[in-house]
Amino acid sequence: MAGLAATFGSGAMTNSFAELENANCILVIGSNTTLAHPIAAKRLLRTKDNGGRLMVADPRQTQIAQLAHLHVQHRLGTDVALINGLMHIIYRNGWHNQAFIDSRTENFPALLEVIEQFPPERVSQITGVPVAELTRMAEWYAKSEASAIVYVLGITQHSTGTDNVKSLANLAMLCGHVGRPSTGVNPIRGQNNVQGACDMGGLPNVLPGYQYVNVPANVEKFEKAWNVKLSAAPGLTMVEQIEAIGAGKFKGLVVFGANPVLSYPDANRVRDALGSLEFFLVLDIFPTATTALAHVVLPAASFAESDGTFSNSERRVQRVRQAIGPLAGKANWEAIQELATRLGYPMSYPSAEAIFNEMAGLTPSYGGMSYPRLSAQGLCWPCPTSDHPGTPYLHKDKFVRGLGCFQAIDYRPPAEAPDADYPFWLTTGTISSQYLTGTMTRRCPSLHRENPEAFIEINPRDARRLGIQAGEQIKAGSRRGTITAKAVLTERVRPGVAFIPMHFLEDSVNRLANAALDPVTKTPEYKVCAVKLTKLAEPLEEVFGFKVPLSSFLHQGHTWAALEQGGRVRLGLDDFSQKVLGRADKFRLPEIGAKIHRDLPAIKLFRGANEAAVLAPLDGVIEAVNPKVLERPGLVHDDPYGLGWLMVVSPTNLQPDLEKLHFEKGNVAWIENETHRLMGLLESSLGVTLPSGGTIVDDVYGHYPQLEWPRLVKEFLRSA
């Protein structure tokens, strides 16, 4: 928001979604739109149907890039150089709009001084984009009657994110492509109601309606309305809060509907900081890696349990109505109201509508809105009076700040670049079947089946050089951490680049991400850092002394669980896992009374300088542990199940785990029967007769149908 606010006076999307269908040319940059915003993407694709041109600038070959008339695959972190190069070409060829520049903008000479330094030949060297593609891109954008820019987090999540946005605003003003229908600069927000949260002051430097806290009149206005003394100093951004916790500057934190353990960069540092808090409260609709660290967890209400408004990317404020009452008994506003009252600031709003009416009274851009007016299609702000129709596009006759201000932006490379130790670029993003940190989507079996685990996209040329096979587990490491995931060989990424999706806690890419910040917004550089990629098999074999089937190493495929009376769960390890554990030098078991959380380490094991972990298969509190199971390899037979049990857990959220774990009350016969059934299916599909008498069961590590049978059978047949 800061980049557009500095150039235009407002950080919001300039146009409505419907207008984009009628643009003559659309430049999509830093947005995997068909995947992340499929409804908005339909509007962009209708531009093509209506005869307009669609251009995409993205370091990956995404789906929307494949559908575009022109895909420019520039190098990671070179957005400013690319945009400056386009402006150089436009100005040199006289394709700019001098009349618009003279009447609607200021500081143009400063821009010219910078873009003169970016001739196409130099820009091609920096970005890797051929000069001919740069020229075509510049001409299509500048010469169209109505050109629009669409961008998302691929532009903002850089240490130069604000500069990237300012450069896009420069490009639009240079060509006069702003302040008219179907033409402008349009940031699509990354999550639902981000726009509404920002509108209501969910930023560290503003009060509701983007009224800055360093303006005394604004502070006085809200002090009077809220009957409280307010600070005139800006607050801290999310990453600054983590730094402040680490420095001991504050001891308590409330997190509402966020999962920073997975979503923040340098995740190991985040976990350590949150774990050091004296008081940590989380409100959420599901357990997460973050709730596992909290002292108190309060149940939040989902969208279906909420009454109020959402504001979408086009500034449209829309009514949200309850489908069901809050399952936990309180709406989110009621929980926050009661918390504030208990902390010494009494609140007594009778309804969500009463809160909205106060919002409209204090926020000029919402001044003409009310629940009755929002009932049909909603309204786009600014809507200052009760008879105002709303504003589909901004900056019609003048910018919010008066004159648009050109920003002289030079190119700065990313904060971290590849070197001899970390020779690959890494970028991150989303995939179609998952959403953000997977708190909701990874609980959906059908979505989980689409992408059950993390993966690393690498170019086939890099894979050949490193001896990496498709589907092989490999390790990605940065200066901040390491993860393992399967290799996906694809031309979607250029040689020297890797891509990892962000959704998977057990292989969280944010353990690798660089916490370098944009100096203005303090947004971390999620989208680019340096990593090394290495094969995984040999180091693990060296550590444990025998061959390890990597894709199921110490995950749920080598654990068992039994549901006992009283709802407790007895967890254990199969013989293979115990043999692996028997190779370790020492263990770190959880203490009785400790909390464990699904897919987080429950047991740490060490061999020399190497460390591994057994992941917890459910959420719960430890009631008993059995260290004897770790004393020697092989099964321990002194428990009623005939299998070595490890711990007894009182589960806190059992229902989702019933879909994931196999619960058998000591009945190993069922497992054997299921194994033979699967063997029969494999015999039919492979056209061979497999050995009888449990040979496969004995030779490929256990009686568990969760194992990857096709792969294991192939290994067996190959060895035979």
C-alpha distance (Angstrom), angle and dihedral (degrees) to the residues before:
residue distance angle dihedral
M1 . . .
A2 3.79 . .
G3 3.81 94.3 .
L4 3.80 95.9 54.5
A5 3.80 91.3 39.3
A6 3.81 89.8 57.4
T7 3.82 94.0 48.6
F8 3.82 104.1 31.4
G9 3.82 103.3 16.9
S10 3.83 93.6 -115.9
G11 3.79 129.7 68.3
A12 3.81 95.6 -153.9
M13 3.79 132.6 107.4
T14 3.81 107.2 -80.5
N15 3.81 97.6 -147.9
S16 3.79 140.2 39.3
F17 3.79 120.1 -109.5
A18 3.81 93.2 -115.4
E19 3.81 91.0 58.9
L20 3.80 92.5 58.7
E21 3.80 90.8 69.9
N22 3.80 88.8 67.4
A23 3.80 98.1 47.9
N24 3.80 115.4 120.2
C25 3.80 91.7 -144.5
I26 3.81 133.2 12.6
L27 3.78 125.5 -165.2
V28 3.82 111.4 -158.4
I29 3.80 111.3 -167.5
G30 3.80 128.6 171.6
S31 3.82 91.8 1.9
N32 3.79 131.0 111.6
T33 3.79 86.4 -164.1
T34 3.79 103.2 170.7
L35 3.79 89.6 54.0
A36 3.81 103.6 35.9
H37 3.83 99.4 31.9
P38 3.81 106.8 20.8
I39 3.82 96.1 166.0
A40 3.81 92.4 51.1
A41 3.80 88.9 44.7
K42 3.80 90.1 60.6
R43 3.80 87.7 61.8
L44 3.79 91.0 51.6
L45 3.79 92.8 49.2
R46 3.81 90.4 50.4
T47 3.80 85.7 61.4
K48 3.80 86.3 67.4
D49 3.81 90.6 48.1
N50 3.81 89.0 52.6
G51 3.81 92.4 52.6
G52 3.80 98.7 -97.3
R53 3.80 125.3 132.9
L54 3.79 123.4 -112.0
M55 3.82 118.8 -154.3
V56 3.80 125.4 -177.7
A57 3.81 128.2 -165.1
D58 3.81 110.4 -167.8
P59 3.82 134.0 136.6
R60 3.84 88.1 -135.1
Q61 3.76 127.6 59.8
T62 3.81 96.7 -118.4
Q63 3.78 127.0 177.7
I64 3.80 93.8 -97.7
A65 3.81 88.5 48.6
Q66 3.79 88.9 57.0
L67 3.82 90.1 50.7
A68 3.82 94.7 48.8
H69 3.78 127.4 100.0
L70 3.82 87.6 -129.9
H71 3.80 129.7 20.0
V72 3.79 117.1 -168.5
Q73 3.82 109.6 -164.7
H74 3.79 101.4 -162.3
R75 3.79 124.4 177.9
L76 3.79 119.9 -89.3
G77 3.80 114.3 -84.7
T78 3.82 96.4 11.6
D79 3.82 97.8 107.9
V80 3.82 96.0 117.3
A81 3.79 92.2 50.2
L82 3.82 90.3 48.7
I83 3.81 93.9 50.2
N84 3.81 93.9 43.4
G85 3.79 87.8 51.5
L86 3.81 91.8 52.5
M87 3.81 90.4 50.4
H88 3.81 90.9 49.0
I89 3.82 90.5 54.6
I90 3.81 92.9 45.0
Y91 3.80 94.4 50.2
R92 3.81 94.4 42.3
N93 3.82 90.5 53.6
G94 3.80 95.0 44.3
W95 3.80 94.1 -116.0
H96 3.83 93.4 131.1
N97 3.84 125.7 104.3
Q98 3.79 104.8 -114.9
A99 3.82 94.1 175.6
F100 3.80 91.3 57.4
I101 3.80 91.0 45.2
D102 3.81 92.3 51.9
S103 3.80 96.8 46.2
R104 3.79 104.6 33.2
T105 3.83 108.7 29.3
E106 3.79 146.4 51.6
N107 3.82 138.0 -157.6
F108 3.82 93.8 40.2
P109 3.85 95.5 143.3
A110 3.81 89.8 60.1
L111 3.80 90.0 55.0
L112 3.81 92.3 49.8
E113 3.78 90.8 52.7
V114 3.79 90.3 58.0
I115 3.80 101.7 40.7
E116 3.81 91.0 50.5
Q117 3.82 84.9 71.6
F118 3.83 92.2 60.3
P119 3.81 109.4 69.5
P120 3.81 113.3 169.5
E121 3.80 94.2 -104.5
R122 3.81 92.0 58.1
V123 3.80 92.2 42.9
S124 3.78 90.5 51.4
Q125 3.81 89.9 54.3
I126 3.83 91.8 50.1
T127 3.80 98.6 42.2
G128 3.79 103.3 29.2
V129 3.83 90.3 -127.7
P130 3.84 116.0 133.8
V131 3.80 116.0 -114.4
A132 3.80 91.6 -120.1
E133 3.82 91.4 58.0
L134 3.81 91.5 47.5
T135 3.80 90.4 52.5
R136 3.79 94.3 47.2
M137 3.79 91.3 48.5
A138 3.82 92.6 50.0
E139 3.80 93.2 47.3
W140 3.78 95.6 48.3
Y141 3.80 92.4 49.2
A142 3.81 97.8 43.4
K143 3.81 99.4 41.7
S144 3.80 97.9 47.6
E145 3.79 116.7 101.5
A146 3.81 92.7 -131.5
S147 3.81 118.5 18.3
A148 3.80 123.2 175.1
I149 3.79 132.6 -164.6
V150 3.82 121.4 -145.6
Y151 3.80 121.5 -171.3
V152 3.79 139.5 162.3
L153 3.82 137.6 173.7
G154 3.79 94.5 -37.4
I155 3.81 85.8 75.2
T156 3.81 100.9 38.1
Q157 3.82 103.9 39.9
H158 3.78 94.6 78.2
S159 3.78 134.5 93.9
T160 3.83 82.8 -113.1
G161 3.81 94.6 44.4
T162 3.81 95.7 123.8
D163 3.80 90.7 47.9
N164 3.81 89.4 50.6
V165 3.81 91.7 54.6
K166 3.80 93.6 44.6
S167 3.80 89.0 52.2
L168 3.81 91.5 53.9
A169 3.80 89.3 50.2
N170 3.82 88.9 50.3
L171 3.80 89.8 53.3
A172 3.80 92.7 51.0
M173 3.81 93.7 48.4
L174 3.81 92.6 45.6
C175 3.82 89.0 60.9
G176 3.82 97.9 34.2
H177 3.81 89.9 -116.2
V178 3.80 98.4 146.6
G179 3.79 136.8 74.1
R180 3.82 95.6 42.9
P181 3.81 135.1 87.6
S182 3.82 114.5 -77.9
T183 3.79 94.1 7.8
G184 3.79 128.7 90.9
V185 3.82 144.9 72.9
N186 3.78 115.7 -60.5
P187 3.80 125.9 -170.3
I188 3.81 109.8 -167.9
R189 3.79 109.1 -150.5
G190 3.78 118.9 -116.9
Q191 3.82 98.4 -131.8
N192 3.79 139.7 22.7
N193 3.83 114.2 -74.7
V194 3.79 95.5 1.5
Q195 3.80 85.4 130.9
G196 3.80 90.9 52.6
A197 3.80 92.9 48.3
C198 3.80 90.2 52.3
D199 3.82 91.4 44.8
M200 3.80 88.3 56.8
G201 3.79 95.7 51.2
G202 3.80 100.4 -88.6
L203 3.80 89.3 149.7
P204 3.80 126.2 87.3
N205 3.81 97.2 -120.1
V206 3.82 105.1 43.2
L207 3.78 142.8 59.5
P208 3.85 120.2 -141.2
G209 3.80 113.5 -50.8
Y210 3.84 92.5 27.7
Q211 3.79 91.3 -75.6
Y212 3.78 103.7 160.4
V213 3.80 118.8 -121.3
N214 3.81 92.2 -140.3
V215 3.83 91.1 65.0
P216 3.84 107.0 90.5
A217 3.81 94.0 -150.1
N218 3.80 91.1 56.8
V219 3.79 92.9 50.3
E220 3.80 91.4 47.0
K221 3.80 91.0 50.8
F222 3.81 94.0 54.7
E223 3.79 94.4 39.8
K224 3.79 88.2 58.4
A225 3.82 93.9 45.6
W226 3.81 95.1 45.8
N227 3.81 98.1 33.6
V228 3.79 93.6 -131.6
K229 3.79 138.6 107.2
L230 3.82 111.3 -105.7
S231 3.79 130.8 -160.4
A232 3.80 116.7 -116.6
A233 3.82 91.2 -153.9
P234 3.82 119.7 97.3
G235 3.78 115.9 -110.9
L236 3.80 130.6 -130.2
T237 3.79 129.5 -77.9
M238 3.80 120.3 -127.1
V239 3.79 95.6 -92.8
E240 3.81 92.3 43.1
Q241 3.80 87.8 55.1
I242 3.80 90.8 57.3
E243 3.80 90.1 49.1
A244 3.81 90.6 49.2
I245 3.81 91.5 50.7
G246 3.79 90.2 50.3
A247 3.81 89.6 50.8
G248 3.82 91.0 50.8
K249 3.82 93.6 -115.9
F250 3.80 94.1 133.6
K251 3.78 134.2 13.5
G252 3.80 107.0 -161.1
L253 3.81 134.3 60.1
V254 3.80 138.5 178.6
V255 3.82 117.6 -156.6
F256 3.81 118.6 -169.3
G257 3.79 119.1 -167.3
A258 3.81 97.0 -22.3
N259 3.81 134.4 111.7
P260 3.82 105.1 -155.5
V261 3.81 94.3 166.7
L262 3.79 87.1 71.0
S263 3.81 103.5 22.5
Y264 3.82 102.2 47.0
P265 3.82 122.0 80.3
D266 3.80 123.0 -106.0
A267 3.80 88.4 28.2
N268 3.82 95.6 -169.7
R269 3.79 90.0 60.8
V270 3.83 90.7 47.6
R271 3.80 92.3 52.2
D272 3.80 91.5 50.0
A273 3.81 92.0 49.8
L274 3.80 95.3 48.7
G275 3.78 90.6 45.7
S276 3.81 90.2 57.4
L277 3.82 95.6 57.7
E278 3.78 118.6 115.2
F279 3.79 90.0 -145.4
F280 3.80 126.9 18.3
L281 3.82 122.4 176.6
V282 3.81 123.3 -175.4
L283 3.80 128.2 -173.0
D284 3.82 113.9 -164.1
I285 3.79 142.5 138.0
F286 3.83 95.5 -124.1
P287 3.80 136.4 26.0
T288 3.80 112.0 -93.5
A289 3.78 138.9 174.5
T290 3.81 85.7 -90.8
T291 3.81 96.8 51.6
A292 3.82 86.9 52.6
L293 3.82 88.5 67.1
A294 3.81 96.2 44.9
H295 3.79 126.0 106.9
V296 3.81 90.3 -149.8
V297 3.81 128.8 22.4
L298 3.81 120.6 -166.9
P299 3.81 121.6 -167.4
A300 3.80 113.8 -114.2
A301 3.80 127.4 -154.3
S302 3.80 121.6 -110.5
F303 3.80 124.8 -133.2
A304 3.82 89.5 -92.9
E305 3.81 90.2 58.1
S306 3.82 94.9 46.4
D307 3.78 135.4 95.1
G308 3.80 118.4 -162.7
T309 3.80 138.4 62.4
F310 3.79 139.6 -51.5
S311 3.81 123.1 -157.8
N312 3.79 115.3 -150.9
S313 3.79 131.4 -156.1
E314 3.81 95.0 -84.5
R315 3.84 88.7 58.3
R316 3.80 91.3 -105.6
V317 3.81 111.9 152.8
Q318 3.81 109.0 -151.1
R319 3.78 134.3 -177.5
V320 3.79 120.0 -109.8
R321 3.78 116.9 -160.5
Q322 3.78 129.8 -165.0
A323 3.78 116.2 -102.2
I324 3.81 90.8 -175.6
G325 3.78 133.9 4.2
P326 3.82 118.4 -95.2
L327 3.80 106.9 -75.0
A328 3.79 91.0 -146.9
G329 3.80 91.3 51.1
K330 3.80 99.1 -110.0
A331 3.78 135.3 75.7
N332 3.79 115.1 -130.6
W333 3.80 92.8 -106.0
E334 3.81 89.4 51.8
A335 3.81 92.1 51.8
I336 3.81 91.9 48.8
Q337 3.80 91.4 44.9
E338 3.80 92.0 52.6
L339 3.80 92.0 45.5
A340 3.82 90.9 51.7
T341 3.80 90.5 48.7
R342 3.80 92.2 51.1
L343 3.80 89.4 49.5
G344 3.79 91.6 56.2
Y345 3.81 104.0 -92.1
P346 3.82 107.2 100.8
M347 3.81 117.3 -145.9
S348 3.79 123.3 -174.6
Y349 3.81 109.1 175.9
P350 3.83 110.2 158.2
S351 3.81 96.9 -153.9
A352 3.79 146.8 -3.5
E353 3.80 88.7 -101.3
A354 3.81 90.8 58.1
I355 3.80 89.0 54.3
F356 3.81 91.1 49.7
N357 3.80 91.8 50.2
E358 3.80 89.3 54.5
M359 3.81 89.5 48.3
A360 3.80 91.3 52.5
G361 3.80 91.2 48.1
L362 3.80 93.1 53.5
T363 3.82 99.6 36.0
P364 3.85 113.7 68.0
S365 3.81 94.6 -159.7
Y366 3.83 88.9 56.5
G367 3.82 94.4 40.6
G368 3.81 96.9 111.9
M369 3.82 96.3 44.5
S370 3.78 128.4 103.7
Y371 3.79 135.6 158.4
P372 3.83 92.7 -98.5
R373 3.82 91.7 51.6
L374 3.81 91.9 48.0
S375 3.81 95.0 49.4
A376 3.81 97.9 95.2
Q377 3.82 116.3 35.6
G378 3.79 100.7 -19.8
L379 3.80 123.4 -124.0
C380 3.81 133.8 -93.3
W381 3.77 114.4 -130.0
P382 2.93 140.5 -93.3
C383 3.80 89.4 68.7
P384 3.80 102.6 149.3
T385 3.83 102.1 170.3
S386 3.78 137.2 37.1
D387 3.82 92.1 -109.4
H388 3.83 95.7 45.9
P389 3.85 113.7 114.3
G390 3.81 95.0 -146.3
T391 3.81 128.0 -106.6
P392 3.82 118.6 -87.7
Y393 3.83 94.0 -176.7
L394 3.80 132.4 22.2
H395 3.82 136.2 -134.2
K396 3.82 95.7 29.6
D397 3.80 99.3 158.8
K398 3.77 101.0 1.7
F399 3.76 138.4 3.2
V400 3.78 120.2 -98.8
R401 3.81 87.9 -109.2
G402 3.81 92.2 45.5
L403 3.80 104.2 -113.7
G404 3.77 120.3 31.6
C405 3.78 109.2 -113.8
F406 3.82 119.8 -137.4
Q407 3.80 111.7 -141.5
A408 3.80 120.1 -146.2
I409 3.81 100.9 -136.1
D410 3.78 122.4 179.6
Y411 3.79 122.1 -162.5
R412 3.80 118.5 -96.0
P413 3.81 119.7 -176.8
P414 3.82 120.3 -128.8
A415 3.78 118.4 -73.3
E416 3.81 91.2 -109.8
A417 3.79 126.8 35.1
P418 3.82 131.6 -176.5
D419 3.79 118.9 -88.5
A420 3.79 137.9 168.4
D421 3.81 93.0 -70.4
Y422 3.81 96.9 42.3
P423 3.81 104.7 25.7
F424 3.84 101.4 168.0
W425 3.78 132.5 79.7
L426 3.82 112.3 -131.5
T427 3.78 126.1 -157.5
T428 3.78 129.7 174.7
G429 3.78 139.1 -156.3
T430 3.79 145.0 134.4
I431 3.79 138.0 -60.2
S432 3.79 128.5 -143.2
S433 3.80 99.2 -107.7
Q434 3.81 98.2 48.4
Y435 3.79 136.5 58.4
L436 3.80 125.2 -149.3
T437 3.82 111.0 -57.5
G438 3.81 93.4 -4.3
T439 3.81 93.8 -115.6
M440 3.81 89.7 140.8
T441 3.80 107.2 15.5
R442 3.81 96.5 50.4
R443 3.81 87.8 58.6
C444 3.80 90.3 60.4
P445 3.85 109.6 88.8
S446 3.80 95.2 -153.3
L447 3.80 92.7 51.5
H448 3.80 91.7 42.8
R449 3.80 90.4 55.5
E450 3.81 90.0 56.6
N451 3.82 93.2 59.9
P452 3.82 111.9 1.4
E453 3.79 96.4 169.1
A454 3.76 144.5 22.9
F455 3.78 121.5 -88.8
I456 3.79 139.5 -170.1
E457 3.80 118.5 -131.9
I458 3.79 112.4 -148.2
N459 3.77 132.1 167.0
P460 3.83 115.0 -100.6
R461 3.81 90.9 -122.9
D462 3.80 90.5 58.5
A463 3.81 90.3 45.8
R464 3.81 92.2 53.6
R465 3.79 91.3 49.2
L466 3.83 91.7 50.7
G467 3.81 95.5 40.0
I468 3.80 92.0 -118.7
Q469 3.81 119.7 156.0
A470 3.80 125.9 -151.5
G471 3.81 110.1 -91.4
E472 3.79 93.5 17.6
Q473 3.80 117.6 135.8
I474 3.80 109.4 -114.3
K475 3.78 135.0 175.6
A476 3.80 125.6 -118.5
G477 3.77 115.7 -164.3
S478 3.79 135.0 -179.2
R479 3.78 133.0 175.7
R480 3.81 87.6 -84.7
G481 3.79 106.2 45.7
T482 3.80 149.1 -39.4
I483 3.79 137.4 -110.6
T484 3.80 135.3 -178.5
A485 3.80 126.0 -137.2
K486 3.77 139.9 149.6
A487 3.80 119.8 -82.1
V488 3.81 119.9 -114.8
L489 3.80 112.5 -166.6
T490 3.80 111.1 -148.3
E491 3.78 144.2 147.5
R492 3.82 88.7 -133.7
V493 3.80 87.0 95.7
R494 3.78 126.4 49.6
P495 3.82 121.0 -119.4
G496 3.79 109.7 -78.8
V497 3.83 93.1 29.9
A498 3.82 130.4 100.4
F499 3.80 129.1 -169.5
I500 3.84 126.3 -157.7
P501 3.83 124.7 178.7
M502 3.78 117.5 -123.1
H503 3.82 102.9 -135.8
F504 3.80 105.3 86.0
L505 3.79 120.7 91.7
E506 3.80 95.3 -169.8
D507 3.82 90.2 55.2
S508 3.80 100.7 25.0
V509 3.79 111.9 -177.8
N510 3.79 88.8 -156.8
R511 3.79 88.8 73.6
L512 3.80 82.8 72.1
A513 3.82 100.4 37.6
N514 3.77 121.3 110.7
A515 3.80 116.1 -115.2
A516 3.83 91.8 -151.6
L517 3.81 107.2 137.4
D518 3.76 137.6 -139.7
P519 3.83 102.0 -112.4
V520 3.82 93.1 -131.8
T521 3.81 107.5 36.9
K522 3.83 96.7 22.2
T523 3.82 88.3 -132.8
P524 3.83 111.2 159.2
E525 3.78 122.2 -118.8
Y526 3.80 96.1 -109.6
K527 3.79 94.6 153.3
V528 3.79 101.8 62.7
C529 3.80 139.1 30.0
A530 3.80 138.5 132.8
V531 3.80 122.5 -94.7
K532 3.78 141.8 166.2
L533 3.81 123.3 -133.0
T534 3.80 120.4 -149.8
K535 3.78 138.1 172.5
L536 3.77 112.2 -102.8
A537 3.81 107.6 -157.8
E538 3.79 101.8 77.1
P539 3.84 98.1 49.4
L540 3.82 92.7 49.8
E541 3.78 92.2 47.6
E542 3.79 89.1 51.1
V543 3.82 91.2 50.8
F544 3.80 98.0 47.6
G545 3.78 101.0 28.3
F546 3.81 99.3 -129.4
K547 3.77 139.5 60.6
V548 3.81 114.5 -70.0
P549 3.84 121.3 -160.8
L550 3.75 93.5 -129.0
S551 3.78 102.5 -159.8
S552 3.80 92.5 61.0
F553 3.78 100.4 32.2
L554 3.82 110.3 148.5
H555 3.81 95.0 -26.0
Q556 3.79 128.7 120.8
G557 3.81 91.6 -69.6
H558 3.82 88.6 75.2
T559 3.80 99.5 42.0
W560 3.79 131.6 77.2
A561 3.78 131.7 -158.1
A562 3.80 134.2 -161.7
L563 3.79 124.7 -163.2
E564 3.80 111.0 -135.5
Q565 3.77 134.6 -168.2
G566 3.76 113.9 -72.7
G567 3.79 92.2 34.3
R568 3.81 95.6 -80.0
V569 3.79 120.4 142.1
R570 3.81 125.4 -141.4
L571 3.81 111.4 -151.5
G572 3.76 126.9 -162.1
L573 3.78 145.7 165.0
D574 3.78 127.6 -116.7
D575 3.80 121.6 -123.4
F576 3.79 93.0 -92.8
S577 3.79 93.5 55.6
Q578 3.78 90.9 46.6
K579 3.80 90.8 52.6
V580 3.78 89.2 52.6
L581 3.78 91.6 48.3
G582 3.79 89.3 48.5
R583 3.82 88.6 65.4
A584 3.78 93.5 59.5
D585 3.81 123.3 99.4
K586 3.80 95.5 -140.2
F587 3.80 142.9 -7.8
R588 3.75 138.0 -142.9
L589 3.81 111.0 -147.5
P590 3.81 124.5 -169.8
E591 3.79 115.5 -103.5
I592 3.80 123.5 -115.7
G593 3.80 106.5 -88.2
A594 3.81 93.7 27.7
K595 3.81 120.2 130.4
I596 3.79 120.8 -122.3
H597 3.78 126.4 -166.7
R598 3.76 130.8 -154.5
D599 3.81 114.3 -90.6
L600 3.81 93.8 5.9
P601 3.82 121.9 110.4
A602 3.81 112.8 -80.4
I603 3.82 97.0 169.7
K604 3.77 127.0 28.7
L605 3.82 119.1 -155.3
F606 3.79 128.4 -170.6
R607 3.80 135.7 -161.7
G608 3.76 113.1 177.2
A609 3.80 108.1 -51.9
N610 3.82 91.8 -19.9
E611 3.79 123.2 100.8
A612 3.81 130.5 -167.6
A613 3.78 135.8 168.0
V614 3.78 143.4 -144.2
L615 3.79 108.4 -135.4
A616 3.79 121.2 -134.2
P617 3.81 111.8 -114.5
L618 3.82 95.6 -153.6
D619 3.81 144.7 14.8
G620 3.77 118.6 -95.5
V621 3.80 152.7 101.6
I622 3.84 121.5 -79.6
E623 3.82 113.1 -114.7
A624 3.81 99.8 169.9
V625 3.80 139.9 1.2
N626 3.81 131.1 -158.4
P627 3.82 110.2 -152.9
K628 3.83 90.3 176.8
V629 3.78 89.1 79.3
L630 3.80 87.5 68.7
E631 3.80 98.1 47.6
R632 3.81 96.7 87.9
P633 3.79 139.4 0.6
G634 3.78 118.1 -94.4
L635 3.77 132.0 48.1
V636 3.79 124.3 -43.0
H637 3.81 108.3 -138.4
D638 3.80 103.0 -169.6
D639 3.81 97.1 95.8
P640 3.82 127.8 81.7
Y641 3.79 93.3 -109.3
G642 3.77 98.9 58.7
L643 3.79 89.5 -125.1
G644 3.78 127.8 94.5
W645 3.80 108.1 -96.0
L646 3.77 119.2 -151.9
M647 3.79 109.0 -173.7
V648 3.79 144.0 -10.6
V649 3.79 115.8 -129.6
S650 3.77 132.8 -166.3
P651 3.82 99.5 -144.8
T652 3.79 120.4 -135.6
N653 3.79 97.3 -169.0
L654 3.78 108.6 19.2
Q655 3.79 103.4 156.2
P656 3.85 98.7 76.0
D657 3.80 89.0 47.7
L658 3.78 93.6 57.4
E659 3.79 86.9 73.1
K660 3.79 92.4 50.1
L661 3.83 105.9 40.0
H662 3.77 130.5 57.3
F663 3.81 109.5 -128.0
E664 3.81 114.8 -161.6
K665 3.79 120.1 166.6
G666 3.78 93.8 -136.4
N667 3.80 93.5 -58.5
V668 3.80 103.1 135.6
A669 3.82 89.7 164.3
W670 3.79 90.6 74.8
I671 3.80 90.2 55.4
E672 3.80 91.0 50.4
N673 3.80 91.8 48.9
E674 3.80 91.2 49.4
T675 3.80 89.6 48.9
H676 3.81 92.3 54.0
R677 3.82 90.2 46.4
L678 3.80 89.8 54.6
M679 3.80 90.7 46.3
G680 3.80 88.9 55.0
L681 3.79 91.1 52.5
L682 3.80 90.1 49.2
E683 3.81 92.2 50.0
S684 3.81 89.3 53.4
S685 3.77 94.8 47.1
L686 3.82 96.0 43.3
G687 3.81 96.1 40.5
V688 3.82 92.7 -131.4
T689 3.78 136.9 106.5
L690 3.77 112.1 -115.6
P691 3.82 122.0 -148.8
S692 3.78 115.0 -87.3
G693 3.77 129.9 -142.3
G694 3.77 95.8 64.5
T695 3.81 94.3 -68.4
I696 3.79 92.4 144.5
V697 3.77 90.0 43.3
D698 3.80 90.4 54.2
D699 3.78 97.3 39.2
V700 3.77 100.4 46.3
Y701 3.74 100.5 48.9
G702 3.75 113.0 -90.9
H703 3.79 153.0 -23.3
Y704 3.78 97.3 -73.1
P705 3.81 123.0 126.5
Q706 3.81 89.4 -163.3
L707 3.82 88.9 77.6
E708 3.78 119.1 102.7
W709 3.81 95.1 -98.9
P710 3.82 100.6 -177.0
R711 3.80 91.5 53.6
L712 3.79 93.4 44.1
V713 3.80 93.4 47.9
K714 3.80 90.1 50.8
E715 3.81 89.2 51.6
F716 3.79 90.5 49.4
L717 3.80 93.8 48.6
R718 3.79 90.8 46.4
S719 3.82 91.5 51.9
A720 3.84 90.8 46.4
